[in-house]
Amino acid sequence: MVNAITPFQLQNTQNTQNVTNQLNQSQKTDSSNQTSFSELLKNSIDSLNESQVQSDHITNDLAAGKDVNLDEVMITAQKANISLTAATEFRNKAVEAYQEIMRMQM
């Protein structure tokens, strides 16, 4: 007795093949677009530094009496503060993870 293939089963098979092909293509492009952890860390620190410098610059402009919107100064300062806080928390978690790894017995 021959089992018939329903259109639904055929469609599922084709969808599975399409998804598999898409995953293979995305894995190929992901491997070429990957950046190293050190590059990612350096870019993050550069971004943090840029936000701090921008905040300092706009705050100095306000203190010098230049025509600067106070709302913009406060928003920029708050963004820089949040970025610094997040970076500090990231560092703390990385140090904790390193210390935990060093405590492990082999």
Secondary structure as GFF3:
##gff-version 3
##sequence-region A 1 106
A	DSSP	alpha_helix	7	33	.	.	.	ID=ss1
A	DSSP	alpha_helix	37	63	.	.	.	ID=ss2
A	DSSP	alpha_helix	70	103	.	.	.	ID=ss3
###
